[in-house]
Amino acid sequence: MPSPFPDLPAEQALAAMPAFLAAYIVEPAARERVRAGVAAVQTTPDEFADLLAMIGSLGDEYGRRPCHPLAQKVAKAYIAGLVGPGSTLAGLEHLQGPGPRMIVANHLGYADTLALRELLIRAGREDLGDRVAAVAGPKVYEDPLRLFAVASHPSIRVMQSSQIDEDADPRALVRITRRCLADCTSMLDEGLLVVLFGEGTRSRSARLQPFIKAVSRWVAQPGLTVVPLGHWGSEGLYAVDGDRLGPSDVHARIGPPIAVDELMAGGMGRHEVLAAVHEAVEGLLPPAYRSEGPRLR
């Protein structure tokens, strides 16, 4: 994607960045708070130019995508000015334990992963927040603000079924899928907390939607522990129908871990495991956010 500041030298582009990013925010007080927070981030024109070069190519390939330390600092300052003071996080102890752990959560908006990291920071566990990685579809890599956000943590760029051309080479699709799964396994083995949104897209009603059956390949990995997470309020951070942001209290509950090997040893297939994870996520949500349909599609 082209730079959002194509005609500006690095120093002028750096000076323009806080106002550019804050312009997405509708509420004036929050906009100024975020602008000031981003402006306070210490960096240099050279580091900023390096970030722009990286995000310009971030969406070029599928699979594991890198993060940038400046993007991380900017994103932390940005989301800190939007997540409200009444926000809460419960069940933090479930993120800790032996072996690889994948967070499976409901999906409300593009700011979900940033909001989770902010909640971990406020709980005194910035170390866990910095281990968060996200599985993300192509749309995340198409907008300057979203690019700044996704560049702030490791990510896995995956292909969405709605964007697959009917004439696409099936063998190429299989290669992409295998690469993404292999990258996910490597990241989990490195100790990263990979966040997977089982619905495959943002919920337009804020209610939990069915999980996509294809996601079962990600969840049913030998030795994996799945940590269900239900959160709400982040739909107020980033509008589902446009690139408009605002302040909102965000709440998250982390549920008891699910040992995938134990479920499969008990006779469950991978789709049944995924349905069990969906049920666990739903049980963490308030009634207004729970599913009204099937568990899988």
C-alpha angles and dihedrals in degrees: 000000000000119000115270086228102046098155101040129092114241095260093052092043090052090051090050096048100085094052092042094054094040091053089077089067117092102198111077097216093049091044092056092043091054093043090054092046093051092044089056093060109111115231144125133244089249093054090047091050089051090052092050090051091051097048090047089068100029094103096045097094140034122238130038115008124192130244127224125222093223092050088052092053092046094047092049091052091045099051093040088067092053107040104088128238092245093063119127140196125196132181098032091152091070092069091066126078144087125308132017116326127199122193113219114192145163115264121232105155150336091278096059097102094044091049092051091052091049091052090051090050091051089050089058095255104110086144089066091043090057090054093058115114128176139218104222138181126230095267090069089064096050104073128061095232093047089048091054087050099047091044088061094072137024112275143181114225108213134184118250120218092231090061098049113111114229089233094052117130107258091210091056090050091052091050091051092049093049092047092051092048091048091049090050091052091050092050092049090049089052089058099256118146102232112204115212123188102208095198090066092220141041116282110244092198095043088237119121109267127206116282117245111252091225088065088071088080089063095046101042096067119140113258094010124141114206117208112200117216128188118191137171138182096052089099084074092058098059121023113236092218100049148357096282123126136194142166120282140162110248126203128193134182120194114205133211113289121262117220104215094198091057093052093048092045086055090060103268120141121218093265090052090050090052091049089052090052090050089052091050092051091048091052090060094055130086114252094260090060099045125110123271095187143046123316096237138028 
